[in-house]
């Protein structure tokens, strides 16, 4: 087996670090050689995806072209599957996939499949404004027969503050902000929540969250291990 995982990261760097740790933790390995072979590209100069999506066509094209160049680099270096630990970047990934010959794992679709298999019907989506406004999760979840719920405008401001003012700024996430967002989802009748931004995955690694939440980046890590034909640790199998 010559599988090699390409991690197209840097969006942000701490989220990429957390994702690779997720992959290590979820691989049932007892020696170095039993772990997933991985090439990590942390492109910290990637333009902000939310700013690009909500901005001009030129800005969106710049992000697409950079993602494509990075994906091609990983492909040239022998990666057999690519994971992108950034939810908002999935706005561009179907187009990138058309231009490269190795599969890109789709974090949002994999999460939709998992929740559908669990019988979830009304998940709350915690994500950037770019992910919310482009309806990336809403569309994929609808295709799986799931009604996605987004935070109220006031709660969404708190989500963005957690992402940009806290985690991306190198600070610990504020649990009081998260508690207010959680209350908003409960009041909207959600039967679960999805951490649909990789900075929120970092938050979850800092604070204990209830099983109410599914971490999309953790789902991606599991699928990456499986795509590289490595066994999952039993505790993580879904």
C-alpha positions as CSV (number, residue, x, y, z in Angstrom):
1,X,0.0,0.0,0.0
2,X,1.4,3.4,-1.0
3,X,-1.4,5.7,0.1
4,X,-0.3,9.1,1.1
5,X,-2.7,11.7,2.6
6,X,-2.3,15.3,1.4
7,X,-3.4,17.8,3.9
8,X,-4.2,21.2,2.3
9,X,-4.1,23.4,5.3
10,X,-3.1,26.7,6.8
11,X,-6.7,27.8,7.1
12,X,-5.8,28.4,9.9
13,X,-2.6,26.9,11.0
14,X,-3.8,25.8,14.4
15,X,-6.8,24.1,12.8
16,X,-4.4,22.2,10.5
17,X,-2.3,21.1,13.6
18,X,-5.5,19.9,15.3
19,X,-6.6,18.0,12.2
20,X,-3.3,16.1,12.0
21,X,-3.6,15.3,15.7
22,X,-7.1,14.0,15.0
23,X,-5.7,11.7,12.3
24,X,-3.0,10.4,14.6
25,X,-5.5,9.8,17.4
26,X,-7.9,7.9,15.2
27,X,-5.4,5.6,13.6
28,X,-5.1,2.2,15.3
29,X,-1.3,2.1,15.2
30,X,1.3,0.7,17.5
31,X,4.4,1.6,15.5
32,X,5.5,4.6,13.4
33,X,5.0,2.6,10.2
34,X,1.4,1.8,11.0
35,X,0.4,5.4,10.9
36,X,-0.9,7.3,7.9
37,X,1.8,8.7,5.6
38,X,1.0,12.4,5.2
39,X,2.2,15.5,3.4
40,X,1.1,18.7,5.2
41,X,0.9,21.9,3.2
42,X,0.1,24.7,5.6
43,X,-0.5,27.6,3.2
44,X,-1.0,30.4,5.7
45,X,-0.9,33.0,2.9
46,X,-4.2,31.8,1.5
47,X,-6.6,34.8,1.3
48,X,-9.5,34.7,3.8
49,X,-12.2,32.5,2.3
50,X,-15.2,34.3,3.9
51,X,-13.9,37.7,2.7
52,X,-13.4,36.3,-0.8
53,X,-16.8,34.6,-1.0
54,X,-18.7,37.7,0.1
55,X,-16.5,40.0,-2.0
56,X,-15.7,40.3,-5.7
57,X,-15.4,37.7,-8.4
58,X,-11.7,38.6,-8.6
59,X,-11.3,37.7,-4.9
60,X,-13.1,34.4,-5.3
61,X,-11.0,33.5,-8.4
62,X,-7.7,34.3,-6.4
63,X,-8.7,31.8,-3.7
64,X,-9.7,29.2,-6.2
65,X,-6.5,29.5,-8.2
66,X,-4.4,29.2,-5.0
67,X,-6.3,26.1,-3.8
68,X,-5.9,24.6,-7.2
69,X,-2.1,25.2,-7.2
70,X,-1.8,23.7,-3.8
71,X,-3.9,20.7,-4.7
72,X,-1.7,20.1,-7.8
73,X,1.4,20.4,-5.7
74,X,0.1,17.7,-3.4
75,X,-0.8,15.5,-6.3
76,X,2.6,15.9,-7.9
77,X,4.2,14.8,-4.7
78,X,2.4,11.5,-4.7
79,X,-0.6,12.1,-2.5
80,X,-3.4,9.7,-3.3
81,X,-6.1,11.5,-1.4
82,X,-6.5,15.1,-0.2
83,X,-8.2,16.5,2.9
84,X,-8.9,20.2,3.3
85,X,-9.5,21.1,7.0
86,X,-11.4,24.3,6.2
87,X,-15.2,24.2,5.9
88,X,-15.5,27.5,4.0
89,X,-13.0,26.5,1.4
90,X,-15.4,23.8,0.3
91,X,-17.2,26.5,-1.7
92,X,-14.4,26.0,-4.2
93,X,-13.5,22.3,-3.9
94,X,-15.9,20.8,-6.5
95,X,-14.3,23.1,-9.1
96,X,-10.8,22.1,-7.9
97,X,-11.7,18.4,-8.0
98,X,-12.5,18.7,-11.7
99,X,-8.9,19.8,-12.4
100,X,-7.0,17.1,-10.4
101,X,-6.8,13.3,-10.7
102,X,-6.9,12.3,-7.0
103,X,-10.0,12.4,-4.8
104,X,-10.6,15.3,-2.4
105,X,-12.6,14.1,0.7
106,X,-15.6,16.3,1.1
107,X,-16.0,17.2,4.7
108,X,-19.6,18.5,4.5
109,X,-21.0,15.6,2.5
110,X,-19.3,13.1,4.8
111,X,-20.9,14.9,7.8
112,X,-24.3,14.9,6.1
113,X,-24.0,11.1,5.5
114,X,-23.1,10.5,9.1
115,X,-26.0,12.5,10.6
116,X,-28.5,10.9,8.2
117,X,-27.3,7.5,9.3
118,X,-27.7,8.6,13.0
119,X,-31.3,9.7,12.2
120,X,-30.7,13.4,13.0
121,X,-33.3,15.7,11.6
122,X,-32.6,19.3,12.7
123,X,-28.9,20.1,13.2
124,X,-27.7,23.6,14.1
125,X,-24.8,24.7,11.9
126,X,-22.0,26.7,13.6
127,X,-19.8,28.2,10.8
128,X,-18.4,31.3,9.3
129,X,-20.7,33.9,7.6
130,X,-19.2,32.7,4.3
131,X,-20.2,29.1,4.9
132,X,-23.7,30.1,6.2
133,X,-24.5,32.6,3.4
134,X,-23.4,30.3,0.6
135,X,-25.6,27.6,2.2
136,X,-22.9,24.9,1.8
137,X,-24.3,22.9,4.7
138,X,-27.9,23.7,4.1
139,X,-27.7,22.3,0.5
140,X,-25.8,19.2,1.3
141,X,-27.9,18.4,4.3
142,X,-31.1,19.0,2.4
143,X,-29.9,16.4,-0.2
144,X,-29.6,14.0,2.7
145,X,-33.1,14.7,4.0
146,X,-31.9,16.9,6.9
147,X,-33.1,20.4,7.7
148,X,-30.1,22.5,8.7
149,X,-30.7,25.4,11.1
150,X,-28.5,28.4,11.4
151,X,-28.0,30.7,14.4
152,X,-30.0,33.9,14.8
153,X,-28.1,37.0,13.7
154,X,-27.1,37.9,17.2
155,X,-25.8,34.3,17.9
156,X,-24.0,34.3,14.5
157,X,-22.1,37.4,15.6
158,X,-20.9,35.4,18.6
159,X,-19.9,32.5,16.4
160,X,-17.8,34.8,14.2
161,X,-16.2,36.4,17.3
162,X,-15.2,33.0,18.6
163,X,-13.6,32.2,15.3
164,X,-11.9,35.4,14.4
165,X,-11.5,37.3,17.7
166,X,-10.5,34.3,19.8
167,X,-9.2,31.2,18.0
168,X,-7.6,32.8,14.9
169,X,-6.1,35.5,17.1
170,X,-4.4,32.8,19.1
171,X,-6.6,33.1,22.2
172,X,-8.5,30.6,24.1
173,X,-12.2,30.5,23.0
174,X,-14.6,32.2,25.4
175,X,-17.0,29.5,26.8
176,X,-19.6,32.2,27.6
177,X,-19.9,33.0,24.0
178,X,-20.3,29.4,23.1
179,X,-22.9,28.9,25.9
180,X,-25.0,31.7,24.4
181,X,-24.8,30.1,20.9
182,X,-25.8,26.7,22.3
183,X,-28.8,28.2,24.0
184,X,-29.9,29.7,20.7
185,X,-29.7,26.3,19.0
186,X,-31.8,24.7,21.8
187,X,-34.4,27.4,21.5
188,X,-34.7,26.7,17.8
189,X,-35.4,23.1,18.5
190,X,-32.1,21.6,17.2
191,X,-31.6,17.9,17.9
192,X,-27.8,18.3,17.5
193,X,-25.1,20.8,16.6
194,X,-22.4,20.7,14.0
195,X,-19.0,22.3,14.5
196,X,-18.7,23.5,10.9
197,X,-15.6,25.6,11.2
198,X,-12.2,24.2,12.0
199,X,-11.5,26.9,14.4
200,X,-14.5,25.6,16.4
201,X,-12.8,22.2,16.3
202,X,-9.9,23.9,18.0
203,X,-12.3,25.3,20.6
204,X,-13.7,21.8,21.2
205,X,-10.2,20.5,21.8
206,X,-9.8,23.2,24.6
207,X,-13.2,22.8,26.2
208,X,-15.3,19.7,26.9
209,X,-18.4,19.7,24.7
210,X,-21.4,17.4,25.1
211,X,-22.2,14.6,22.6
212,X,-24.8,17.1,21.2
213,X,-22.1,18.3,18.9
214,X,-20.6,16.6,15.9
215,X,-17.2,17.9,14.8
216,X,-17.1,18.0,11.0
217,X,-13.3,18.0,11.1
218,X,-13.3,14.9,13.2
219,X,-15.5,13.2,10.6
220,X,-13.0,14.2,7.9
221,X,-10.1,12.8,10.0
222,X,-11.9,9.4,10.3
223,X,-12.6,9.3,6.6
224,X,-9.0,10.2,5.8
225,X,-7.7,7.3,7.9
226,X,-10.1,5.0,6.1
227,X,-9.2,6.4,2.7
228,X,-5.6,5.5,3.4
229,X,-6.6,1.9,4.4
230,X,-5.6,2.2,8.0
231,X,-7.8,0.8,10.8
232,X,-9.7,3.2,13.0
233,X,-9.4,3.1,16.7
234,X,-12.6,1.4,18.0
235,X,-13.5,4.3,20.2
236,X,-13.8,6.6,17.2
237,X,-15.7,4.4,14.8
238,X,-19.1,5.8,13.8
